[in-house]
Amino acid sequence: MDERKLRVGIIGTGGIAHSHMRAYAKRSDLEIVALCDVVPGKAKAFAEEFGLEQAACYESHEEMLDKEGLDAVSVCTYNAQHAAPTIYALNRGVHVLCEKPFSVTLEEAAEMMRAEKASGKILSIGFQPRFDRNMQKIKKIVESGELGQVYYIQTGGGRRRGIPCNNQKTSFIEKETAGVGALGDIGCYALDMVLNAIGYPTPLTVSGFVTDYFGKDPETYRYTGNDADFLAEKFSVDDFGGALIRLEGGVVVDFRIAWAMNINTPGDTILLGTKAGLRIPSTDCWNGTVGGEMTLYRHCAGSPIEAKIPLEKDKPEDGTLWDRKIGSFVDAVKLGLPSPIPSEQILKNQAIIDGVVRSAACGKEVEIVMPEI
């Protein structure tokens, strides 16, 4: 085990970087020595906010990684810029925690994994819901065999009005920076919840669709205090998407996700198995959490029964989900452990999102071909 303090940098100092920084600040075995943001002055303002007087500030991730001798970085850039700094960091022998979604396209994600493989360093993807006790409970239920063979899954989530933007922040809603909208922002969480539970089988085909009715309608923003016409004009990604996904092993996934819609939820998550079924309640503003106690449906001695599974509460010593996400990454780097959120799993998640986009564009089912790494 390396006893010295890790030298850590943060690439991209926007909103999500603050969550990384708060978690890093709780660790005594590392120091944030470098910050990078392409917006002039933004990295310096971040350093001042968190009292990082000694941190070097850059506008180029290449310059930062060339000069600072870093052990690890968090990549917190907007979606369309996840690949470039991740690949550059890995090529420089630096471990990477990359925020979700993995990337914008499947090929980008594959290139990131090739750099990971060549470097021998860790590439972990920022799926903090994995560390939620109730998310972990779902996986334990499936692995226990209680459901039997899982053959059908319904999953997703949504927000009645929850497009992440304002007059100053449009990186989530412009294709140039985000690449994808609700699909990548919260859809990746919905997919990970169920795919992780069943062991991440390989996706085979996708028949998908996307819409942007709300994002391009000024009425969506009219009562938010923002410039409605400006935001509607800037909007160029999906605000709703869905798909029928076929996985190896005969599993079918019915997936839907929304930033905005005229209903409170597109439905609970459901796993149907040959022995039992599991219902996982949705939340009103979906962000990768369990909305209430789960229900297990099965038959016993010829009679239908329902068993409630109470929500598990986090313990104070566990810290926040962000503490656990950052902590697992830091521990893996220091102890030489495997990546806590393996890229080979999330590559399949990205393949589905990529497939939904491609299917929606051509209006028919598409085959998913997993790239060679």
C-alpha positions in Angstrom: 0.0 0.0 0.0 1.3 3.5 -0.9 1.5 5.5 2.3 2.1 8.9 0.7 -0.7 11.3 -0.1 -2.1 10.8 -3.5 -1.8 13.8 -5.9 -5.3 14.3 -7.4 -6.5 16.7 -10.0 -10.0 17.7 -11.1 -10.8 18.3 -14.8 -13.9 20.4 -15.2 -14.9 22.6 -12.3 -18.6 22.9 -12.9 -21.5 21.8 -10.7 -20.7 18.1 -10.4 -17.1 18.8 -9.5 -18.3 20.4 -6.3 -19.7 17.0 -5.2 -16.4 15.3 -6.0 -14.5 18.0 -4.1 -16.6 17.8 -0.9 -16.0 14.0 -0.8 -12.3 14.3 -1.6 -12.0 16.9 1.2 -13.0 14.3 3.8 -10.0 12.1 2.9 -6.7 12.7 4.7 -4.7 10.5 2.4 -4.8 12.7 -0.7 -4.4 16.3 -1.7 -6.0 18.2 -4.6 -3.0 19.7 -6.3 -4.4 20.8 -9.7 -7.6 22.0 -11.3 -8.5 22.5 -14.9 -11.4 24.2 -16.7 -11.5 25.5 -20.3 -13.4 28.6 -19.1 -10.9 31.3 -18.1 -10.9 31.9 -14.3 -13.3 29.1 -13.5 -10.7 26.8 -12.0 -9.2 29.6 -9.9 -12.7 30.5 -8.6 -13.2 26.9 -7.6 -9.9 26.8 -5.8 -10.8 29.9 -3.9 -14.2 28.5 -3.0 -12.6 25.4 -1.4 -9.5 27.0 0.0 -7.2 25.3 -2.3 -4.5 28.0 -2.3 -1.7 25.7 -3.4 -3.6 24.1 -6.3 -2.3 24.9 -9.7 -5.0 26.1 -12.1 -5.0 25.3 -15.9 -7.3 25.8 -18.9 -5.8 22.8 -20.7 -6.0 19.3 -19.3 -3.0 18.3 -21.5 -0.8 20.9 -19.8 -2.0 20.0 -16.4 -1.4 16.3 -16.9 2.0 16.9 -18.5 3.3 19.1 -15.6 1.8 18.0 -12.4 2.8 14.3 -11.9 -0.7 13.3 -10.8 -1.8 9.9 -9.4 -5.5 10.3 -10.2 -8.0 12.7 -11.7 -11.8 13.2 -11.6 -13.1 14.0 -15.1 -16.1 16.3 -14.5 -16.4 17.9 -17.9 -19.6 18.0 -19.9 -20.6 14.7 -21.6 -19.1 15.4 -25.0 -15.7 16.0 -23.5 -15.4 12.9 -21.3 -13.4 11.0 -23.8 -10.4 13.3 -24.6 -9.2 14.0 -21.0 -9.8 10.5 -19.9 -7.7 9.0 -22.7 -5.0 11.6 -22.2 -4.8 10.9 -18.5 -4.7 7.2 -18.9 -2.0 7.5 -21.5 0.0 9.6 -19.0 -0.4 6.7 -16.4 -3.0 8.5 -14.3 -6.0 6.7 -12.8 -9.4 8.1 -13.8 -12.8 8.5 -12.2 -15.0 9.7 -15.1 -18.4 11.1 -14.4 -21.5 9.5 -16.1 -22.5 8.9 -18.7 -19.5 7.0 -19.9 -19.4 9.0 -23.1 -21.6 10.1 -25.9 -21.0 7.3 -28.4 -20.1 3.6 -28.1 -16.9 4.1 -30.1 -15.8 6.9 -27.7 -16.3 4.6 -24.7 -14.4 1.8 -26.5 -11.4 4.2 -27.1 -11.4 5.1 -23.5 -11.3 1.4 -22.5 -8.5 0.7 -25.0 -6.5 3.5 -23.3 -7.3 1.9 -19.9 -6.2 -1.5 -21.1 -2.9 -0.2 -22.5 -2.1 1.8 -19.4 -2.9 -0.8 -16.7 -4.6 2.0 -14.7 -8.0 2.2 -13.2 -11.0 3.7 -15.1 -14.0 3.9 -12.9 -17.4 5.4 -14.0 -19.3 7.7 -11.7 -22.5 5.7 -10.8 -22.9 6.6 -7.2 -26.4 4.9 -6.9 -24.4 1.6 -6.9 -23.4 2.4 -3.3 -27.0 2.8 -2.1 -28.0 0.0 0.3 -31.4 -0.5 -1.4 -29.8 -0.7 -4.9 -27.5 -3.3 -3.5 -30.5 -5.1 -2.0 -32.0 -5.5 -5.5 -28.9 -7.2 -6.7 -28.9 -9.5 -3.6 -32.5 -10.5 -4.3 -31.8 -11.5 -7.9 -28.6 -13.3 -6.9 -30.4 -15.2 -4.2 -32.4 -17.0 -6.8 -35.7 -15.9 -5.2 -37.0 -14.6 -8.6 -35.9 -17.6 -10.6 -34.9 -16.8 -14.2 -35.5 -13.2 -14.9 -37.0 -12.8 -18.4 -38.7 -9.4 -18.5 -37.8 -6.0 -17.0 -39.5 -2.7 -17.1 -37.4 0.2 -15.9 -36.9 3.9 -16.2 -38.1 7.0 -14.5 -38.9 10.6 -15.0 -39.7 14.1 -13.9 -42.8 16.0 -14.7 -40.7 19.1 -15.3 -37.0 18.6 -14.6 -34.9 19.8 -17.5 -31.5 20.7 -16.0 -30.9 24.2 -17.3 -31.2 27.9 -16.7 -30.2 31.0 -18.6 -26.6 30.6 -17.7 -26.4 26.8 -17.7 -27.2 25.1 -21.0 -24.5 22.5 -21.2 -27.0 19.7 -20.5 -29.4 20.7 -23.2 -27.1 21.5 -26.2 -26.0 18.7 -28.4 -22.5 20.2 -28.8 -21.8 19.8 -25.1 -24.2 17.1 -23.9 -24.4 14.8 -26.9 -27.6 13.2 -25.4 -30.2 14.5 -23.0 -32.3 12.5 -20.5 -31.0 9.3 -22.0 -27.5 9.9 -20.7 -28.3 12.1 -17.7 -30.7 9.8 -15.8 -31.4 7.0 -18.3 -27.9 5.5 -17.6 -28.9 5.2 -13.9 -32.1 3.3 -14.7 -30.3 0.9 -17.0 -27.5 0.3 -14.5 -30.0 -0.4 -11.7 -31.4 -3.5 -13.5 -28.4 -4.5 -15.6 -26.1 -4.6 -12.6 -28.7 -6.7 -10.7 -28.8 -9.4 -13.4 -25.1 -9.5 -14.1 -24.8 -7.1 -17.1 -25.7 -9.5 -19.9 -24.6 -8.3 -23.4 -27.3 -6.2 -25.3 -28.2 -7.7 -28.7 -30.7 -5.3 -30.3 -32.5 -2.1 -29.6 -35.7 -0.6 -31.0 -35.7 2.9 -29.6 -37.3 6.4 -30.0 -36.7 9.9 -28.6 -38.7 13.1 -28.5 -38.0 16.8 -27.7 -41.5 18.2 -27.4 -41.0 19.9 -24.0 -37.4 21.0 -24.4 -38.2 23.0 -27.5 -41.4 24.5 -26.2 -41.0 27.9 -24.5 -44.0 27.1 -22.3 -41.9 24.5 -20.5 -39.7 27.3 -19.1 -42.2 30.1 -19.0 -42.8 30.1 -15.2 -39.2 29.3 -14.1 -38.0 32.9 -14.1 -35.6 32.1 -17.0 -35.6 33.3 -20.6 -38.0 30.8 -22.0 -37.4 31.6 -25.7 -33.6 31.4 -25.2 -33.7 28.0 -23.6 -36.2 26.5 -26.1 -34.0 27.7 -28.9 -30.8 26.2 -27.3 -32.5 22.8 -26.7 -31.1 20.2 -29.1 -31.1 16.9 -27.3 -33.8 14.4 -26.2 -36.1 15.1 -23.3 -37.8 11.7 -23.5 -36.7 8.3 -24.7 -37.7 4.7 -24.7 -36.7 1.4 -26.1 -37.3 -2.3 -26.3 -34.0 -4.0 -25.6 -33.1 -7.6 -26.1 -30.3 -9.0 -24.0 -28.4 -12.3 -24.2 -30.0 -15.0 -22.2 -33.5 -14.2 -23.5 -34.1 -11.1 -21.3 -36.2 -8.3 -22.6 -36.0 -4.7 -21.2 -38.8 -2.2 -21.6 -37.1 1.1 -20.9 -38.4 4.7 -20.7 -36.9 7.9 -19.3 -38.0 11.5 -19.2 -36.9 15.0 -18.2 -40.4 16.3 -18.8 -43.8 14.7 -19.3 -47.5 15.1 -18.4 -47.6 12.4 -15.8 -45.9 11.8 -12.4 -44.0 8.7 -13.4 -43.7 6.4 -16.5 -43.9 3.5 -14.2 -42.3 1.5 -11.4 -39.3 -0.8 -12.1 -40.5 -4.4 -12.5 -38.4 -7.6 -12.7 -40.4 -10.7 -13.7 -38.9 -14.1 -13.0 -40.0 -17.6 -13.3 -40.4 -18.0 -9.5 -41.3 -14.5 -8.4 -41.7 -10.9 -9.4 -40.2 -7.7 -7.9 -41.7 -4.2 -7.9 -39.4 -1.3 -7.2 -41.4 2.0 -6.7 -40.4 5.0 -8.7 -39.8 8.5 -7.4 -41.5 11.7 -8.5 -38.2 13.3 -9.5 -36.1 10.3 -10.6 -32.4 10.4 -10.0 -31.4 6.8 -9.4 -33.0 6.0 -6.1 -35.7 3.6 -4.8 -39.0 5.4 -4.1 -40.3 3.2 -1.3 -40.4 -0.3 0.1 -40.2 -3.0 -2.6 -42.7 -5.8 -3.0 -42.0 -9.4 -3.9 -44.8 -11.3 -5.6 -44.9 -15.1 -5.6 -47.1 -18.2 -5.0 -46.9 -20.4 -1.9 -48.8 -23.7 -1.7 -51.0 -22.5 -4.6 -51.9 -19.1 -3.1 -50.6 -15.7 -4.2 -48.6 -13.9 -1.6 -46.9 -10.5 -1.4 -43.9 -9.7 0.8 -42.9 -6.2 1.6 -39.2 -5.4 1.7 -38.5 -2.4 3.9 -36.1 0.3 2.8 -32.7 0.0 4.4 -31.3 3.2 6.0 -27.8 4.4 5.6 -25.6 4.5 8.6 -23.9 7.8 9.6 -20.5 6.1 9.4 -21.1 5.2 5.7 -21.1 8.8 4.6 -22.9 10.0 1.6 -23.2 8.2 -1.7 -20.6 10.6 -3.0 -18.3 9.8 -0.1 -18.6 6.1 -1.0 -18.1 6.6 -4.7 -15.0 8.8 -4.2 -13.7 6.6 -1.4 -14.0 3.4 -3.4 -12.0 4.9 -6.2 -9.3 6.3 -3.9 -9.0 3.0 -2.0 -8.7 1.1 -5.3 -5.9 3.4 -6.4 -4.0 3.1 -3.1 -4.5 -0.6 -2.6 -4.3 -1.8 -6.2 -7.8 -3.0 -6.2 -10.0 -3.5 -9.3 -12.1 -0.6 -10.5 -15.2 -0.2 -8.3 -17.5 0.5 -11.3 -15.8 -1.5 -14.1 -15.7 0.1 -17.5 -16.5 -3.3 -19.1 -19.9 -3.2 -17.5 -20.7 0.4 -18.3 -19.6 -0.1 -21.9 -22.8 -2.2 -22.3 -24.8 0.6 -20.7 -23.4 3.0 -23.3 -24.0 0.5 -26.1 -27.7 0.6 -25.3 -27.9 4.4 -25.2 -25.9 4.5 -28.4 -28.4 2.0 -29.9 -31.4 4.0 -28.8 -30.0 7.1 -30.6 -29.2 5.1 -33.7 -32.6 3.3 -33.8 -34.5 6.6 -33.3 -32.5 8.1 -36.2 -33.3 5.4 -38.6 -36.8 4.5 -37.3 -36.2 0.7 -36.9 -34.6 -1.9 -34.7 -30.8 -1.9 -34.8 -28.2 -4.6 -33.9 -25.7 -3.9 -31.2 -22.2 -5.0 -32.0 -19.9 -4.8 -29.0 -16.5 -3.4 -30.0 -13.2 -5.3 -29.6 -11.1 -3.8 -26.7 
